[in-house]
Amino acid sequence: MLIKVLMEMGPDHLLGRACVEHLARIRGHAQILAEHAALERCGDFARAWHLLLKGAIISAMESDPGASELAQQMAMALIERHRPKVRSDKLQRDRPRY
């Protein structure tokens, strides 16, 4: 609903500004969750996730039956992209010795 109101009213309208602020809070919350999950580049992650979310909402409004599943797959790929890389030397060091 926020996106619909924002699109109809514009960002300069009182309701549009309220939508922009609320969407910014959602993006900020996503960044906090990414930080708690120890993802890398949490700000970039939150921005990309937010773009994905908004695109999925628009697609759902267009009655795209596969949008939700595709968005979920894209979100999983986004999380993987922002997971910390495990260095091979760390793997060697942490490998159990028998």
N, C-alpha and C positions, 0 to 999 in steps of 0.2 A: 504494500500500500504506500509506503514511503516513496518508492521510486515513481509510482504512478502520480502521486501528488506533486512531487518535484518536477516531473516532466510536464505536467499540466500547468503548474503555477509559475515555474521558473525559479532560479536560485535567489532572485532579488525580492520575491514576494515573502511576506512574513511566514506563511506556511512552508514555502520553499526553503527558507533559511532554517526553519525548525527541522526540516527533513535532512538538510545538509549536516546540521549539528548532530542529529541522532545517528546518521550514517557514519559520521566521524567517530562517535563513541563506540559503535559496533566494530569499526576497524581497529580502534585502540584496544578493545577487549580481545580481538583476535591476535593482536601483537603480544599482549600479556600472556595469552595462552601459549603462543609460540615460544616465548621466553621460558615459560615453565616447562615446556616440552624440550628445552635445550636445542631448539632449531637454530640454524645459522641465518644471519641477515633477516631478523624477525620483522623489521619494518617493511622490507621488500616482500616478505612472505605475506604479511597482513594485507598489503596493497593488492598483490596478485590474487589472494584468496577473495578479497572483497570484490574485485573485478569479476572473478568467476561467479561469485554468488549473485551479483546483480545481473550478469548475463543469463544465468540459469532462471532467474525470476522472470526476465523478459521473455525467454523461450517458453516458459510455462504459461505465460499470458498469451502466447501465440498458439497454445495447445499443441506444443511439440511433445509427443508421447515419450521420446527417448531422452529428453533433455536432462532429467533428473539422474538417470543412470550414467550418462556421459559426464555430467558435472561431477558426480561422485568419483569416477575414474580419473578425471583431471585433477581433482583435489588430492587423491592419493599420490599421483605423480608429482604434484606440487610439494607435498610433504616430503617425499623421497628426495626431491631436488634440494631441499633445505636441511636435510639431516646432516649432522657432522660426518665428514669423511673419516673413516678409520684408516690410519696409516699402516702400511704393511710392516714397518719395523715394530710398531706397537703390537700387532698381531703376533709377531715372532716372539716378542718379549713376554707376552701374556699367555702364550701357548703352554699347556702343561707339559712337563718333562717327565718321561717315563724311564 
